[in-house]
Amino acid sequence: MNVLILGCGYVGRVLARRLIERGERVRATTTRAVERSSLVALGAEPMLVRPEEPESYARAMADMDAVVHLAPPADRPTVREQVAWIAAGLSPTLRTYVYGSTTAAFGPVASASNDAWVDEATAPRTPTMRGRARLEFERALREIGAPLHVVRIAGVYGPGRTLRDAIERDAL
């Protein structure tokens, strides 16, 4: 299977390693040229995809059977423009498009006084700004008719990305 990881950051690299170990062909994207060599070291085919370069989406998606979209929506261009470029580049061999959204789509549903559960049947409500952007992207992807599967990912942690690291950097 030919798999494109659109936005191959921390989580994408873990996924890429596992897919490559299984013998899958992985094309991994980044917006920064300096990251290409680390993607090659993983065994992935690196591609630069930048929101300001619409044609880069089609190049990255050519001949892919699956897309795992982990990149966050860019501030500019609009979500609709980005999704239009994705739609234009979808491969005819595409079998699945997995969009890594966020649990921020649910807003602050659980608190000390509210023991609400969130599951796949929970409707999005009062999302954060980041959650609103991801929801808009989800909706736009649904509209283009891709074989879409949305996965709402909770907080992603990795080296230097824990709550403790943020506190130590005084980034809260």
C-alpha positions in Angstrom: 0.0 0.0 0.0 1.2 3.5 -0.8 0.5 5.8 2.2 0.9 9.6 2.4 1.4 11.1 5.8 0.3 14.7 5.3 2.1 16.6 8.2 4.7 14.2 9.4 5.6 15.6 12.8 6.1 13.6 16.0 3.0 11.4 15.7 3.5 11.1 11.9 7.0 9.8 12.4 6.0 7.1 14.8 3.3 6.0 12.3 5.8 6.2 9.4 8.3 4.0 11.2 5.6 1.4 11.9 4.2 1.4 8.4 7.7 1.1 6.9 8.5 -1.8 9.2 5.4 -3.5 7.8 6.7 -3.0 4.2 4.4 -0.2 3.2 5.6 2.6 0.9 5.4 5.9 2.9 5.5 9.4 1.5 5.8 11.9 4.2 5.3 15.7 4.0 6.8 18.6 5.8 6.6 22.4 5.2 10.3 22.8 6.0 13.1 21.7 3.7 15.4 21.1 6.6 13.2 18.2 7.7 13.7 16.2 4.5 16.9 14.4 5.6 15.2 13.1 8.8 12.3 11.8 6.8 14.7 10.0 4.4 16.5 8.5 7.5 13.1 7.0 8.5 12.9 5.3 5.1 10.1 7.6 3.9 9.9 9.6 0.6 10.0 13.2 1.7 7.8 15.8 0.0 7.5 19.6 0.7 3.9 20.6 0.9 3.2 24.2 1.7 -0.2 25.9 1.9 1.0 28.7 -0.3 1.9 26.2 -3.1 -1.4 24.5 -4.2 0.4 22.3 -6.7 2.4 20.6 -4.0 -0.7 18.8 -2.7 -1.3 17.1 -6.0 2.4 16.1 -6.3 2.3 14.6 -2.8 -1.0 12.7 -3.3 -0.2 11.2 -6.7 -0.6 7.4 -6.7 -1.4 7.1 -3.0 -3.8 4.5 -1.7 -4.2 6.1 1.7 -3.8 9.5 3.1 -3.3 10.1 6.9 -3.7 13.9 7.3 -2.1 15.1 10.6 -1.2 18.6 9.6 -3.2 21.3 11.3 -5.2 23.8 9.1 -3.0 26.7 8.0 -4.1 30.2 8.9 -3.9 31.2 5.2 -5.2 30.3 2.7 -8.7 29.4 3.8 -9.8 25.9 4.8 -12.0 25.8 1.7 -9.0 26.7 -0.5 -6.8 24.1 1.1 -9.4 21.4 0.7 -10.1 22.3 -2.9 -6.4 21.7 -3.6 -6.6 18.4 -1.8 -9.7 17.5 -3.9 -7.9 18.4 -7.1 -5.0 16.1 -6.1 -6.8 13.0 -4.9 -5.5 9.9 -6.6 -8.0 7.7 -8.4 -6.4 4.8 -6.4 -7.3 6.4 -3.1 -9.0 3.9 -0.8 -9.1 5.9 2.5 -8.5 9.4 3.8 -7.9 9.5 7.6 -8.1 13.0 9.0 -6.5 13.5 12.4 -8.8 16.0 14.1 -8.9 17.0 17.8 -11.0 16.4 20.9 -11.0 20.2 21.1 -14.0 19.9 18.8 -16.0 19.0 21.9 -15.0 22.1 23.9 -14.6 21.9 27.7 -17.2 19.1 28.3 -15.7 17.7 31.5 -15.0 19.6 34.6 -15.0 19.1 38.4 -18.8 19.6 38.5 -19.5 17.8 35.2 -18.4 14.2 34.7 -19.5 14.1 31.1 -18.2 11.4 28.8 -17.1 12.1 25.3 -17.3 9.2 22.8 -17.9 8.8 19.0 -21.7 9.5 19.5 -21.0 12.9 21.2 -21.8 15.9 19.0 -19.2 18.7 18.8 -20.2 21.7 20.9 -18.6 25.0 22.0 -15.2 24.1 20.4 -12.1 26.1 21.1 -10.7 28.2 18.2 -8.4 25.2 17.3 -11.4 22.9 17.5 -13.5 25.2 15.2 -10.7 25.2 12.6 -10.5 21.4 12.7 -14.3 21.0 12.5 -14.4 23.2 9.5 -11.7 21.1 7.8 -13.6 17.9 8.7 -16.8 19.3 7.1 -15.0 20.5 4.0 -13.3 17.1 3.5 -16.7 15.4 3.8 -18.1 17.6 1.1 -15.5 16.6 -1.5 -16.6 13.0 -1.2 -13.2 11.4 -0.2 -13.4 8.1 1.6 -13.1 10.0 4.9 -12.5 8.7 8.4 -12.1 11.3 11.1 -10.1 10.5 14.2 -10.3 13.0 17.0 -7.0 12.9 18.8 -6.6 14.0 22.4 -3.5 16.0 23.6 -0.4 14.8 21.7 2.7 14.6 23.7 6.3 13.9 22.8 9.8 15.0 23.6 9.6 18.5 24.9 5.8 18.7 24.6 4.5 17.6 28.1 2.7 19.8 30.6 5.8 19.8 32.7 7.9 21.1 29.8 5.4 23.9 29.2 5.5 24.9 32.9 9.3 24.9 32.9 9.3 27.1 29.8 6.7 29.3 31.4 4.6 28.8 28.3 1.2 28.4 30.0 
